[in-house]
Amino acid sequence: MRNSLVLTLGIAVLFGCEQSVETPKTDPLEPSASPPPQTQAAPPSRYSEEDKLIGLPPVPIPENNPQTPAKIALGDKLFHDKRFSIDGTVSCANCHDDGKAFTDNLPVSVGHSGKTGTRNAPTVLNAAFYHSQFWDGREPDLESQAKQPFINPVEHGLPNHDPILDIVRSDPDYQQSFQEVFEVTGDALTIDHVVQAIASFERTLVTGNSPFDRFYFKGETDAMTDAQIRGFNLFIGQGRCVSCHVIEQDNATFTDSRFHNIGIGIDSIESDIPTLTQAFLEAKNQDKDVDIMVLTDPKSSELGRFAVTDELNKIGAFKTPTLRNVELTAPYMHDGSLKTLREVIVHYNNGGVAEASARVNDFLSGGIRPLNLTGTQIDDLVEFMKALTSPKKPAETESAQAVN
């Protein structure tokens, strides 16, 4: 059965979206876009049996922050240090738990003193491949992203980065580690060194080698079930998922690193958009912190990418998350409002609304429309999503450490 079905699989380039942070003029979801073609076979494998990162591209490493084992170990320690919060209870790992696929499985994250924000914690797994960080892309890389939660009032709650520097400059273990890794001590040790180490650790949290990867890139036709194979054909065909959750010819990050309004959360602010956008722009002009505004005010949070670019066509648009390990990272969407993968697919099947008869929002990305999937087809798509789960322990990225 599987051997015959494999002949229907599509070349993974398909009509993949351009890999840029900002959307090009042509939206890949516009109705005029052609559906992804299907071809006769998956591309030939170029991976060995021992390759633990099958299905992933090389990990991008900044020239100014090369990987070293000592830096990665330091970043791991910093990532888990709860002293870097106002009450000594919150580390990066609180919201990005090693045991929960580096998320927290909560609708929105909980910070110090039980404070809650407005956004769902995305997994750090494979975040190294994103072209920007946070749901609205307000930071360009892992280094700059790592600075923000420490000084957000609903996350770590610190007034500034000085308390962190006081700790790392005075703690003997940290003193030794920063001297070894960066050759800095005392006042020469800055928050940039801290976040460079954290980002280096995060770049090791990459996971491929899922059943899909073994099936598609290695040609192991029994790696996926019949239902998962049917789901894959829907993923690249009638479901049109691949328009944004991109598969390339020799790797699959399952994201276009772009921003789309898919009809989640926008209903709560649609009647307020004229006054809300004006007030938000005025606050930005007064140098109010976007990071703080979107995580403390629920309505501002729903502005999405607009909060960063000031572009009206980005209202309610959020970054396409990777689908790797998505089975493990419920609940879903930027606000954690959908509890199950089935709810997510039903939302798309309805054309970007919870109920098929509901009105779509005025800012819905072009091309999102009812998919006309049957219940059985939805079940098959859910099963395919489960085929994107990697082995529990993230593989070490030898490729990342090699760029040294």
C-alpha positions as CSV (number, residue, x, y, z in Angstrom):
1,M,0.0,0.0,0.0
2,R,2.7,2.5,1.0
3,N,4.9,1.6,-1.9
4,S,2.2,2.5,-4.3
5,L,1.2,5.7,-2.5
6,V,4.8,7.0,-2.4
7,L,4.5,7.5,-6.1
8,T,2.0,10.3,-5.6
9,L,4.3,12.4,-3.3
10,G,5.3,15.9,-4.5
11,I,8.8,17.3,-4.9
12,A,9.3,19.3,-1.7
13,V,10.1,22.6,-3.4
14,L,6.5,22.7,-4.5
15,F,5.8,26.4,-5.0
16,G,7.5,27.3,-1.6
17,C,7.2,30.9,-0.4
18,E,10.1,33.2,-0.8
19,Q,12.3,33.1,2.3
20,S,12.1,36.7,3.5
21,V,11.0,38.3,6.6
22,E,8.6,40.7,4.9
23,T,5.9,39.5,2.6
24,P,6.6,40.1,-1.1
25,K,3.9,41.8,-3.2
26,T,2.4,38.5,-4.3
27,D,0.8,36.7,-1.4
28,P,1.3,32.9,-1.8
29,L,-2.2,32.4,-0.5
30,E,-3.9,34.6,-3.1
31,P,-6.6,32.7,-5.0
32,S,-4.7,33.2,-8.3
33,A,-1.8,31.1,-6.9
34,S,-1.6,27.7,-8.5
35,P,-2.0,24.7,-6.2
36,P,1.2,22.8,-5.4
37,P,2.1,20.3,-8.1
38,Q,2.6,16.6,-7.4
39,T,5.4,14.6,-9.0
40,Q,6.4,11.0,-9.1
41,A,8.9,10.6,-6.3
42,A,10.7,12.1,-3.4
43,P,14.2,13.5,-4.2
44,P,17.1,11.0,-3.7
45,S,18.6,10.9,-0.2
46,R,21.9,12.6,0.5
47,Y,21.9,11.6,4.2
48,S,23.7,8.8,6.0
49,E,22.0,6.4,8.4
50,E,23.9,8.1,11.3
51,D,22.7,11.6,10.5
52,K,20.6,12.8,13.4
53,L,19.6,16.1,11.8
54,I,18.0,14.6,8.7
55,G,15.5,17.0,7.1
56,L,17.1,20.2,8.4
57,P,19.3,22.8,6.7
58,P,22.6,23.8,8.2
59,V,22.2,25.8,11.4
60,P,22.9,29.5,10.6
61,I,25.7,30.8,12.9
62,P,26.4,34.5,13.1
63,E,30.0,35.5,12.3
64,N,30.2,37.5,15.5
65,N,29.0,34.7,17.7
66,P,30.7,31.4,16.7
67,Q,29.8,28.2,18.5
68,T,32.1,26.6,21.1
69,P,31.4,23.8,23.5
70,A,32.3,26.1,26.5
71,K,30.0,28.8,25.2
72,I,27.1,26.4,24.7
73,A,27.6,25.0,28.2
74,L,27.6,28.5,29.7
75,G,24.4,29.4,27.7
76,D,22.7,26.3,29.1
77,K,23.5,27.4,32.7
78,L,22.3,30.9,32.0
79,F,19.1,29.6,30.4
80,H,18.2,27.8,33.6
81,D,19.3,30.4,36.2
82,K,16.2,31.6,38.1
83,R,18.2,34.3,39.8
84,F,17.7,36.4,36.7
85,S,14.2,37.5,37.8
86,I,12.9,39.9,40.3
87,D,11.7,37.3,42.8
88,G,14.3,34.6,42.0
89,T,11.6,32.2,40.6
90,V,11.8,32.6,36.8
91,S,14.4,31.4,34.3
92,C,14.1,31.1,30.5
93,A,13.3,27.4,31.1
94,N,10.0,28.3,33.0
95,C,8.4,29.1,29.7
96,H,10.7,27.0,27.6
97,D,10.7,23.8,29.6
98,D,13.2,21.1,28.5
99,G,10.6,18.4,29.4
100,K,7.8,20.0,27.4
101,A,9.5,20.4,24.0
102,F,10.9,23.8,25.2
103,T,7.5,25.4,25.7
104,D,5.2,25.4,28.7
105,N,1.9,23.9,27.3
106,L,-0.1,26.9,28.7
107,P,-2.3,29.2,26.6
108,V,-0.2,32.2,27.7
109,S,2.9,32.2,29.8
110,V,3.2,32.8,33.5
111,G,6.0,35.1,34.8
112,H,7.0,36.2,38.2
113,S,4.5,36.5,41.0
114,G,2.0,34.6,38.8
115,K,1.7,37.4,36.3
116,T,0.4,36.3,32.9
117,G,1.2,37.8,29.5
118,T,-0.8,37.8,26.3
119,R,1.1,35.4,24.1
120,N,1.7,31.7,23.9
121,A,5.3,30.6,24.5
122,P,6.6,29.2,21.2
123,T,9.0,26.3,21.4
124,V,12.7,27.1,21.2
125,L,13.3,23.9,19.2
126,N,14.4,24.9,15.7
127,A,14.0,28.6,16.5
128,A,17.5,29.0,15.1
129,F,16.0,28.7,11.6
130,Y,13.6,31.7,12.0
131,H,14.4,34.9,10.2
132,S,13.0,36.9,13.1
133,Q,12.0,36.2,16.7
134,F,8.7,36.5,18.7
135,W,5.3,36.0,17.2
136,D,5.4,39.5,15.7
137,G,9.0,39.3,14.6
138,R,10.0,42.4,16.7
139,E,13.5,41.1,17.2
140,P,15.9,40.0,14.4
141,D,17.8,37.2,16.1
142,L,18.2,35.0,19.1
143,E,20.6,37.3,20.8
144,S,18.3,40.3,20.7
145,Q,15.3,38.2,21.6
146,A,17.1,36.9,24.7
147,K,17.4,40.4,26.2
148,Q,13.7,41.2,26.3
149,P,12.0,38.8,28.8
150,F,14.5,39.7,31.6
151,I,13.1,43.3,31.6
152,N,9.5,42.7,30.8
153,P,7.2,43.4,33.7
154,V,5.1,40.3,33.3
155,E,8.0,37.9,32.6
156,H,11.3,38.2,34.7
157,G,10.3,41.6,35.9
158,L,13.7,43.2,36.3
159,P,13.9,47.0,36.0
160,N,17.1,46.7,33.8
161,H,19.9,44.2,33.1
162,D,22.1,45.4,35.9
163,P,21.0,42.7,38.4
164,I,22.0,40.0,35.9
165,L,25.4,41.6,35.5
166,D,25.9,41.9,39.2
167,I,25.4,38.1,39.5
168,V,27.6,37.0,36.6
169,R,30.4,39.5,37.5
170,S,30.5,38.3,41.2
171,D,29.6,34.5,40.9
172,P,33.0,32.6,40.9
173,D,31.7,30.0,38.5
174,Y,30.4,32.6,36.1
175,Q,33.5,34.6,36.4
176,Q,35.6,31.7,35.3
177,S,33.3,30.7,32.5
178,F,33.0,34.2,31.0
179,Q,36.8,34.6,31.2
180,E,37.3,31.2,29.4
181,V,34.6,31.9,26.7
182,F,34.9,35.6,26.1
183,E,38.1,36.6,27.8
184,V,36.2,39.3,29.8
185,T,35.8,40.1,33.5
186,G,34.4,42.8,35.6
187,D,32.8,45.8,33.9
188,A,33.9,44.5,30.5
189,L,31.4,41.7,30.9
190,T,28.1,43.0,29.4
191,I,24.6,41.8,28.7
192,D,25.7,41.2,25.1
193,H,28.0,38.4,26.3
194,V,25.2,36.9,28.4
195,V,22.8,36.7,25.5
196,Q,25.4,35.5,23.1
197,A,26.0,32.5,25.3
198,I,22.2,31.9,25.7
199,A,21.7,32.1,21.9
200,S,24.6,29.7,21.3
201,F,22.9,27.2,23.6
202,E,19.6,27.7,21.8
203,R,21.2,27.0,18.4
204,T,21.9,23.5,19.6
205,L,18.2,22.9,20.2
206,V,17.5,21.6,16.7
207,T,15.5,18.5,16.0
208,G,15.0,16.7,12.7
209,N,15.0,12.9,12.1
210,S,11.2,12.7,12.4
211,P,9.2,9.9,10.8
212,F,8.4,12.3,7.9
213,D,12.1,13.1,7.5
214,R,13.0,9.4,7.3
215,F,10.1,8.8,4.9
216,Y,10.7,11.7,2.6
217,F,14.4,12.4,2.7
218,K,15.7,8.9,3.2
219,G,13.0,7.0,1.3
220,E,12.0,4.8,4.3
221,T,8.5,4.1,3.0
222,D,7.4,2.4,6.2
223,A,8.4,5.4,8.4
224,M,4.9,6.9,8.1
225,T,1.6,5.2,8.4
226,D,-0.9,5.0,5.6
227,A,-3.0,7.7,7.3
228,Q,0.1,9.9,7.6
229,I,0.9,9.5,3.9
230,R,-2.7,10.4,3.0
231,G,-2.3,13.4,5.3
232,F,0.9,14.4,3.6
233,N,-0.8,14.4,0.2
234,L,-3.5,16.7,1.7
235,F,-0.8,18.9,3.3
236,I,0.7,19.6,-0.1
237,G,-2.5,19.4,-2.1
238,Q,-6.1,20.2,-1.1
239,G,-5.1,21.5,2.4
240,R,-2.6,24.0,1.0
241,C,-0.7,23.9,4.2
242,V,2.6,24.0,2.4
243,S,1.9,27.5,1.1
244,C,3.2,28.8,4.5
245,H,4.7,25.7,6.2
246,V,7.4,25.3,3.6
247,I,9.1,22.1,2.5
248,E,12.2,22.5,0.3
249,Q,13.8,19.9,-1.9
250,D,16.4,18.9,0.6
251,N,15.1,20.2,3.9
252,A,11.9,21.3,5.6
253,T,11.7,24.0,8.3
254,F,7.9,24.0,7.9
255,T,7.7,27.8,8.1
256,D,8.0,30.7,5.6
257,S,9.2,33.0,8.4
258,R,6.5,35.5,7.3
259,F,3.4,37.0,8.8
260,H,-0.2,36.2,8.1
261,N,-3.6,37.1,9.5
262,I,-5.4,33.8,9.8
263,G,-8.4,35.0,11.7
264,I,-7.2,34.3,15.3
265,G,-7.8,36.9,18.0
266,I,-8.7,39.7,15.6
267,D,-12.4,39.5,16.3
268,S,-11.8,40.9,19.9
269,I,-10.4,44.2,18.5
270,E,-11.9,44.6,15.1
271,S,-14.4,47.3,16.2
272,D,-11.6,49.2,18.0
273,I,-9.0,49.1,15.3
274,P,-9.2,52.8,14.2
275,T,-8.8,54.1,17.7
276,L,-6.5,51.3,18.9
277,T,-4.0,51.7,16.0
278,Q,-3.9,55.5,16.4
279,A,-3.3,55.2,20.2
280,F,-0.6,52.5,19.6
281,L,1.3,54.7,17.1
282,E,1.1,57.7,19.4
283,A,2.6,55.5,22.2
284,K,5.4,54.4,20.0
285,N,6.1,58.0,19.0
286,Q,6.5,58.7,22.8
287,D,9.1,55.9,22.9
288,K,6.9,53.4,24.7
289,D,8.4,49.9,24.6
290,V,6.6,47.6,22.0
291,D,7.7,44.5,23.9
292,I,6.0,45.7,27.1
293,M,2.9,47.0,25.3
294,V,2.1,43.8,23.4
295,L,2.7,41.6,26.4
296,T,0.7,43.6,29.0
297,D,-2.2,44.9,27.0
298,P,-4.4,42.2,25.4
299,K,-5.8,44.5,22.7
300,S,-2.4,45.7,21.7
301,S,-1.2,42.1,21.5
302,E,-3.8,41.4,18.8
303,L,-2.3,44.0,16.5
304,G,0.3,41.5,15.5
305,R,3.0,42.5,13.0
306,F,1.4,46.0,12.7
307,A,2.9,46.7,16.1
308,V,6.4,46.4,14.6
309,T,5.9,47.8,11.0
310,D,3.1,50.3,11.5
311,E,1.6,48.9,8.2
312,L,-2.2,48.5,8.2
313,N,-2.1,45.4,6.1
314,K,-0.2,43.7,8.9
315,I,-2.9,44.1,11.4
316,G,-3.6,40.8,13.1
317,A,-0.7,39.1,11.2
318,F,1.5,36.7,13.1
319,K,4.6,34.7,12.2
320,T,4.1,31.2,10.7
321,P,5.4,28.8,13.4
322,T,7.3,25.7,12.5
323,L,5.2,22.5,12.6
324,R,8.1,20.4,13.8
325,N,7.1,18.7,17.1
326,V,3.7,20.4,16.9
327,E,2.1,17.4,18.5
328,L,4.0,18.3,21.7
329,T,3.4,22.0,21.9
330,A,-0.3,22.5,22.5
331,P,-2.2,24.7,22.9
332,Y,-1.8,26.5,19.6
333,M,-1.8,29.9,17.9
334,H,-0.3,33.2,19.3
335,D,-2.9,33.4,22.0
336,G,-3.1,29.6,22.9
337,S,-6.8,29.7,22.0
338,L,-6.9,26.4,20.1
339,K,-6.4,23.3,22.3
340,T,-5.9,20.6,19.8
341,L,-4.5,20.0,16.3
342,R,-7.9,19.1,15.1
343,E,-9.3,22.5,16.2
344,V,-6.5,24.1,14.2
345,I,-7.3,22.2,11.1
346,V,-11.1,22.8,11.5
347,H,-10.3,26.6,11.8
348,Y,-8.5,26.5,8.4
349,N,-11.1,24.2,6.9
350,N,-13.7,26.8,7.8
351,G,-11.7,29.5,6.0
352,G,-10.2,31.3,8.9
353,V,-13.2,31.3,11.3
354,A,-14.2,29.0,14.2
355,E,-17.6,28.4,12.8
356,A,-18.2,27.9,9.1
357,S,-21.0,30.4,9.0
358,A,-19.1,33.2,10.9
359,R,-18.0,36.4,9.2
360,V,-14.3,36.6,8.3
361,N,-12.3,39.6,9.5
362,D,-11.4,42.5,7.1
363,F,-7.7,41.9,7.4
364,L,-7.7,38.2,6.6
365,S,-4.7,37.2,4.5
366,G,-5.6,36.7,0.8
367,G,-6.3,33.2,-0.3
368,I,-7.5,31.8,3.1
369,R,-10.8,30.2,2.2
370,P,-12.8,27.0,3.0
371,L,-10.9,23.8,2.2
372,N,-13.8,21.5,2.0
373,L,-12.0,18.7,3.8
374,T,-14.0,15.8,5.1
375,G,-13.8,14.6,8.7
376,T,-11.7,11.7,7.6
377,Q,-9.3,14.0,5.7
378,I,-9.0,16.2,8.8
379,D,-8.1,13.1,10.9
380,D,-5.4,12.2,8.3
381,L,-3.9,15.7,8.4
382,V,-3.7,15.4,12.2
383,E,-1.9,12.1,11.9
384,F,0.6,13.6,9.5
385,M,1.3,16.4,12.0
386,K,2.3,13.6,14.4
387,A,4.8,12.4,11.9
388,L,6.7,15.6,12.4
389,T,7.7,14.7,16.0
390,S,11.4,14.1,16.5
391,P,13.1,11.8,19.0
392,K,12.6,13.3,22.5
393,K,16.2,14.4,23.1
394,P,17.3,17.1,20.7
395,A,20.2,15.9,18.6
396,E,23.5,17.7,19.0
397,T,24.2,19.9,16.1
398,E,27.6,18.9,14.9
399,S,27.1,21.2,11.9
400,A,26.6,24.1,14.3
401,Q,29.7,23.4,16.3
402,A,31.7,22.8,13.1
403,V,31.3,26.4,12.1
404,N,33.9,27.5,14.6
